Amino acid sequence: MLRIVTAVVARDLRLAMRRQADIVSALFFFIIVVSLFPLGIGPEPDLLRKLAPGVLWVAALLATMLSLPRLFADDHRDGTLEQLALAPHPLGLVVTGKVIAHWLVSGLPLAVLAPVLGLQFDLSTEALVVLTASILIGTPALSGIGGIGAALTLGLRGGGVLLSLLVLPLYIPVLIFGAGAVDATVSGLGGEAHLSLLAALTLAALGFAPWAAAAALRIALE
Amino acid sequence: MLEADNLECVRGERRLFAGVGFRLEGGELLYLQGRNGAGKTSLLRMLIGLLPPEAGEIRWRGVPIRQAGDDFRAELCYLGHLNAIKEELTPLENLLAAARLADEELSEDEVLDALEQVGLAGREDLACKYLSQGQKRRVALARLVKERRPLWVLDEPFVALDVAAVDWLAGLISAHLQRGGLAVMTTHQAVAIPAGTVRELRLS
């Protein structure tokens, strides 16, 4: 069971390494969007500190969205998705592997960049740590939920826009608890409660989303 | 081993075929024939379980394939009209990845041997995007060289191949039938398969 997941993760990571432009462009998008705010608002530390969690989290959501349309589309186009669906394993496990690989190349780098970008907003060390933790814990949920949207819009013309409309509302809970954790830390309340809820969301998304996405893929393959 | 009963296929609003059935035992090959749009590919996709039939049932070793699920897929090898190879990966990586995903034990030497048989020796470390159409097809077909699963379902396997490669593939299918395997395939070219019993099914 674990073997199929690792096989899919290894394959997708190798593919991602051969197509680094995709990863790099999503990261630069994240960096630029986040950096535009301090430049636009000007040197007002109090305001920036207030805006920071929301800005970083919204930018993280959008950066994750960028690579979602290709999650299954490439495999669908060259026929590998059929072969994955015909592997002697539940399709949900294959999708789990793809979601994990997506997180490793799109979510994990965001968590690495977040504390550096957070400095532009004059966040305290404690807030930066919580921000990194919240992005690290929350982004797997984004990849999981996004997987459902990517599977549902597979093969549709203009699927990219539809995918955003479908998935972004579902990202709201992750956004609220992710940004909330940093807010709570800044205001001295402590972000543990938010982080626990975020972890619960991620676990639920990783447990259920791949199976929902697998069901959608079976329909797309008919 | 493979039985189909009274299959019906509806795509969009149109009924492509109805009442299609056959029985296939080990060592037998089924040639699906019919004009373009007759539903050959749809029938193949029903046989591998990707497309649920509108009516009728498909059984593998007496068990409906929907129920057999993973057990059925573990004995099935499907080659579609898409090559299912990744442009960014080399032929070697493609075949190794495909084998791992299908849960097959395949060593690097075996893959290199398969690639040599399809005439891609020396190209195994070149990304597939630099290969020609025919060469990409050969990478896809190289999967069949070491394939020991009993049921092969092949959609237009001879397309984009030169004369020598067509003979080679016909030999490969014959060897598969001689081992007691089954094969179902569609083709527009009349290719003689030297061994095994050949049955024909015409969709109209």
HADDOCK unambig.tbl for C-alpha pairs under 7 A between the chains (distance, minus, plus):
assign (segid A and resid 4 and name CA) (segid B and resid 101 and name CA) 6.13 0.50 0.50
assign (segid A and resid 7 and name CA) (segid B and resid 100 and name CA) 6.35 0.50 0.50
assign (segid A and resid 7 and name CA) (segid B and resid 101 and name CA) 6.21 0.50 0.50
assign (segid A and resid 11 and name CA) (segid B and resid 97 and name CA) 6.58 0.50 0.50
assign (segid A and resid 15 and name CA) (segid B and resid 88 and name CA) 6.63 0.50 0.50
assign (segid A and resid 18 and name CA) (segid B and resid 88 and name CA) 6.34 0.50 0.50
assign (segid A and resid 78 and name CA) (segid B and resid 82 and name CA) 6.01 0.50 0.50
assign (segid A and resid 78 and name CA) (segid B and resid 83 and name CA) 6.60 0.50 0.50
assign (segid A and resid 78 and name CA) (segid B and resid 84 and name CA) 5.21 0.50 0.50
assign (segid A and resid 78 and name CA) (segid B and resid 85 and name CA) 6.66 0.50 0.50
assign (segid A and resid 79 and name CA) (segid B and resid 82 and name CA) 5.21 0.50 0.50
assign (segid A and resid 79 and name CA) (segid B and resid 83 and name CA) 6.31 0.50 0.50
assign (segid A and resid 79 and name CA) (segid B and resid 84 and name CA) 4.27 0.50 0.50
assign (segid A and resid 80 and name CA) (segid B and resid 84 and name CA) 4.29 0.50 0.50
assign (segid A and resid 80 and name CA) (segid B and resid 85 and name CA) 6.60 0.50 0.50
assign (segid A and resid 86 and name CA) (segid B and resid 73 and name CA) 5.96 0.50 0.50
assign (segid A and resid 87 and name CA) (segid B and resid 73 and name CA) 6.35 0.50 0.50
assign (segid A and resid 87 and name CA) (segid B and resid 101 and name CA) 6.44 0.50 0.50
assign (segid A and resid 87 and name CA) (segid B and resid 102 and name CA) 4.98 0.50 0.50
assign (segid A and resid 88 and name CA) (segid B and resid 70 and name CA) 4.51 0.50 0.50
assign (segid A and resid 88 and name CA) (segid B and resid 71 and name CA) 6.85 0.50 0.50
assign (segid A and resid 88 and name CA) (segid B and resid 73 and name CA) 5.01 0.50 0.50
assign (segid A and resid 88 and name CA) (segid B and resid 74 and name CA) 4.87 0.50 0.50
assign (segid A and resid 88 and name CA) (segid B and resid 102 and name CA) 6.48 0.50 0.50
assign (segid A and resid 89 and name CA) (segid B and resid 70 and name CA) 5.88 0.50 0.50
assign (segid A and resid 221 and name CA) (segid B and resid 50 and name CA) 6.65 0.50 0.50
assign (segid A and resid 222 and name CA) (segid B and resid 50 and name CA) 5.83 0.50 0.50
assign (segid A and resid 222 and name CA) (segid B and resid 51 and name CA) 4.83 0.50 0.50
